[in-house]
Amino acid sequence: METLFTIAWNSHYGLRQEFITPHSPEQNGMVERVIRTLKTNACTAIASRPCSTPVG
């Protein structure tokens, strides 16, 4: 359900809100790929940073 705030926000930024069936990743594949890429990049960045405390 759109509120007046979301309608004004979308209109101000030129966005169009589309509603899809819940729990259907095939309908929002691009967003799913972006989220997967962000998670992968975050995990890689965390894993590759040097440890601040010695281990062992």
N, C-alpha and C positions, 0 to 999 in steps of 0.2 A: 504494500500500500504506500503510495507516495504521499508525503506530507508537504505542506506549503514550503517548508525549508528546502526539501530536496528538489521540488519543482523550480524554486527560485535559483538554487545552486546550479542545477543542470542548465537552466536557461542562461544564466550568467556566463558559464564556461562553454556553452555550445555543446553540451553533452546530451545524449539520448539514452534513456534507461530502458533496458529490455529485461523482461522477466522470463525465466526459463523454468523447466521442470526441475524440482529439487533432486539432488543426488544423481545427476546425469552428466558426467564429465564429457561425454561425447558432444554435448551442446556448447560447452565452453572450453574447447580444446586449446585455444590460444592462451587463455588465462592459465589453464593447468600447466602448459609448457613453460610459461614465464615463472610460475611459482616453483616448479621443479628445478628450473635453472637457477633461481635465486637460492633455493635450499642447497643445491650442489655447490654453488660458489661460496656460500657461507660456511659449509662444512669443510671445503678445501682450504679456505682462509684460516679457519680455526685450527685445522690439523697441521698446517704448514708454519704456524707462528712458533717462535722459540719458547721453550718452557721457562717460566720465571723462577721456578724452584727446581733444584737438581733432583733427579729421580735416582733412587738407589743408594 
